[in-house]
Amino acid sequence: MLTTGFARPDQAAYATIRTGDQPGVRYVSGLTIYDEALVAGHWIGRYWSATGVIRPEKDILPDLARLAHYPLDAFVLDIDGQALSGHWNWEGADIEELPFGQRVAVHLRHALRPVTLTINTLLDGSTIFERYLEITNTAVQPAALATCAPFAGLLWRVGQPNELVPAGAALWSLGCYQSAIWGHEGAFAWQELRTGSTRIEGLRGRSGHSRPSCFLRNEASGEIAVADLAWSGNWAYNLRCEQPSPADEALLFVEIGPQAPAPQRIIAPGETVRTPSVHLGLLHTDLDGAVQAHHTHLRRSVLASQPPGRAQRVEANHWGYGADRVEPEFLKHDIDIAATVGCELYILDAGWYGTEPGLWYWTVGDWEPGTWMPGGVEAIRAYAREKNLLFGLWMEPECIGSLSRLYAQHPDWVLQRDGQPVGSVTSAGGHYALDLSKPEVAEWVEAQIAQVITHYDLDLFRLDYNVDVWLGGERVRDGYLENSLWRHYEALYGIFERIRARFPHVILENCSSGGGRTDLGMVSRFHTTWTSDWAQAPRGLAVLNGLTLALPPEMCNRIAGVMNPDEYLYGDLDFQLRVAFLGHPVFIGIGPALDALVPAHRARVEHIIRLYKEFIRPLLSTCRVFHHTPVLVATPEHGYCVLEYAAPDASRALAAIFRLTGSGPSPYLFHPRSLDRGKQYRVTFDTSSETISMSGLLLQRDGLALRLDSPLTSELLLFEVDA
């Protein structure tokens, strides 16, 4: 056996390639090791290690022989009705050095089918890997891709489980999002995994309002796995637990990938198709440690760089008091308010286009200002710039309204299934998805986006997508009835990669009926992401609390104002403002007019904006997040939600303690988790502006007692090293 690719002493991420009878690769990133090999024609995962310990070959080989009848294959692939789980031949492997680490490519060729496969693994030193496949059709006829899981196989093997967990206890737990309903994003909870199969999935034709990610916890070993599928269409995680009896060895298998009616993708002769990426890591840590490792991975090698000088600007969106009745005089008054209180960017949302006001939903596709805007969008942009605000504009380019001119000209551009348009129909008209699997439609969409950005000289482009396509559309291609979802997102991802490269100064904001597409497929191609349209407490807080388990807080738009009826009634003012300003803040309605602002309300708004600019925003982009209360489904017994953000060097931190509506202790004793026990800290209580000085040791040991006796109130603590 020949091995290549040993590490330097300072190298956190590297791979070792083995050749010989059982060629394979050992991937190392931080303390995490994952080892794969070609065994009897199957590319399988041999073992994971979360401690940096390399497993001896003398222990691996007997296990592989004993478990050979289990699904050990490291991917699932079904082409032309044949499961390609075996009969693969080694074609070699290579390593590419990247700015953040390495890309390892393993090349396989199928012995029976005209298919080659490249298994790509990206290592960035964060303990989280990225895995995707490249599938090439080497035949002279098209190939039909039916099923694909870019990652699969054995995750954990537990021997003598009855000695490791109490009798009757589950060996594994699954942490995932429990709801796919609008406004319920971030509803995270744990559930036990028992013998048998468990499946979590998204079926709306877009990834949300749930999210294609999860945590898996090994209750016997103390390890935790992070999995995140970068895909915006339908998706599935299949988890299979094998354990004949409580005393027997227990096995946990996973299978992660996109799902849709077959075929998902027709591969032309000579064509190479790239699958969605799976981001996966195994760590010996707690939930906070896993979240922080995943955030580090995303910031290091997945998320797009922010436009220089424009990261996480304080936004104001016109919708609050104006909704879709876009009137220039109102917009100018709204801009006056935003500029006066300290906002930095103004967004003109839906309703600026079409044949008459109030029909925004049914006239999408006609991206020209309506007659009720005599000066056009340009006049509103110019006024915002006069007030030193950046300017952004809303667009829903993937959709078409039945009252639009575009629909009259191109009804054939509408996505179809069973001969019917895919979308929603009301008494006023239809709102449909465009078929981006047609090249001419995708080209038109990209041209329209570029035209809107260029013509209106935008600082921010706000994408929306307000349709569930469920199973997706279908289109005859090469004699097959191909599902549309794969090609739709191939086209959409390509469009925004090119748009971002062409307009590097423009902020790209991702929205889909709120948090309908918070997956990494979309998030990685945008600079900020709308996490939900829901702001009413306490569920609006649960959105932030839950989604920051998956996404860094600087990527998570949160809203304050009057977007939805009566939401301003729930939670005191500081509670509502703090929720928004612990993410990327957006005001949707500060007041109806500048001279109508209530002075005390205006003072608190201006205060939180100053605090955000001076303290919170400089912390966000690198902060470690600690979830003291990760589960807020239903009414939690603790009665509180607590979030803590800290600088990597613990020089400053913040903690937000929110009193919920359930029962809970009062006072609440808060113990910081992020502080350096050897440093002295100045602690500011934001509500009263009081300050004290305490050591990190005493703060962590004794805690701070906070009285929040009324429901939906809060305290914000600021920690700074006291020189």
Buried (B, 14 or more C-beta within 10 A) or exposed (E): EEEEBEEEEEEBBBBBBBBEEBBBBBBBBBBBBBBBBBBEBBBBBBBBBBEEEEBEEEEBEEBBEEBEEBBBBBBBBBBBEBEBBBBBEBEEBEBEEEEBBBBBBBBBBBEEBBBBBBBBBBBBBBBBBBBBBBBBBBBEEBBBBBBBBBBBBBBBBBEEBEEBBEEEEBBBBBBBBBBBEBBBBBBBBBEEBEBEEBEBEBBBBBBBBBBBBBBBBBBBBEBBBBBBBBBBBBBBBBBBBBBEEBEBBBBBBBBBBBBBBBBBBBBBEEBBBBBBBBBBBBBBBBBBBBBBBBBBBBBBBBBBEBBEEBBBBBBBBBBBBBBBEBBBEBBBBBBBBBBBBBBBBBBBBBBBBBEEBBBBBBBBBBBEBBEBBEEBBBBBBEBBBEBEBBBBBBBBBBBBBBBBBBBEEBEEBBBBBEEEBBBBEEEEBBBBBBBBBBEEBBEBBBEBBBEBBEEBEBBBBBBBBBBBBBBBBBBEBBEBEBBBBBBBBBBBBBBBEEBBEEBEEBBBBBBBBBBBBBBBBBBBBBBBBBBBBBBBBBBBBBBBBBBBBBBBBBBBBBBBBBBBEEBBEBBBBBBBBBBBBBBBBBBBBBBBEBEEBEEEBBEBBEBBBEBBBEBBBBBBBBBBBBBBBBBBBEEBEBBBBBBBBBBEEBBBBBBBBBBBEBEBEBEBEBBBBBBBEEBBBBBBBBBEEEEEEBBBBBBBEEBBEBEBEEBBBBBBBBBBBBE
